[in-house]
C-alpha cells in the first residue's frame, strides 16, 4: 500500500514555462530546468523510492530521469497537463490583451469557466484521478511523481482535502504527502508533520 508520495514539478523549459502556459505542448527542459532538477535531486531520498512516475510529455519524463538517474521511469498518460487550447504558449499578458473578457472570467475563478478550445477541466481532473487510482493500486510503498503544476495540485487536493496555495508548486518545487496510521493523507514527511505527531 502506498504510504509516501513525493511530487516534483518539472523545471524550466525552452520558451519559458515560468511565464508561458504550456499544457499539451511538448516543450523540452531548458539547461536551467535540468539544473533545477539536479538541485531537487540533492534533497530527495530517491534511493528509497519504489517507483518513479512521469507524464509522457518530455519536460516531465526528462526531469524524472534527471532526478532519479538510472531508475526506470513509468509513464502515466493520466498525468499530462491540461490543454490550454487557444492559450497554449501565451503569457498572461498576451491572453489578457487578446481576450480580456475571458481573462477576467479566468482570474475571478468564474464558475463554469473553461479554457477556450481546450480540455474541459472536469475531464482533466477525471483522468488525473484515474492515474492516481492506478498508482494507489500498485504495490509501491513510496513513489516519486515528476509532473505538472495542475496535476500536482489536483493530486494534493484529492488526498489532503485542499490544493497548495497559489502559485505553488513552482518550477522544481517538491511537495511530499504521507499516509498516516489512520489512513488519512497529510502534507509533509511523517517525522516532522505536526498533525502526524499529534496523532
Protein Blocks (a to p, Z undefined) as FASTA:
>chain_A
ZZbdcdddddddehilmlpccfklccdddfklmmmmmmmmmmpcfklcfbdcddfbfklm
mmmmmmmghiacdddfklpccdehjmgoiafklmmmmmmmlmmmmmnopghiacehiacf
klmmmmmmmmmmmmmmmmbfbdcddddfklmmmmmmmmnopacddfbdcehiacdddddf
kopacedjfklmmklmmZZ
